Amino acid sequence: QYIAKLFSDITMKEIYEKGLVEYKKAVKKNPDDANAYFNMSKAFDGLNEGRKAILAARKAQQIWALKKDSENSIKVRKRLRELYKNYDINPQEFDIPR
């Protein structure tokens, strides 16, 4: 069982890493691809990189807000709440000082 879990963790890590490569290509080709940023956030979270996951989700949020996509805006806000909680990060840490 330990070996199966170890193999599963390695496999998932590889999946997240390969996904990141593809999502980064997608946003390089189309910087307004909110779905790619959202999926990038999931991949970073899967790799336990909370700050990067939050930044990617915030970028998706920004794009969907500009496009007035309320359905996806709700989805990404929920995701951000989960990320802030899971990584014990205060959302204000990401605010730009004025």
Disulfide bonds with the S-S distance in Angstrom:
none
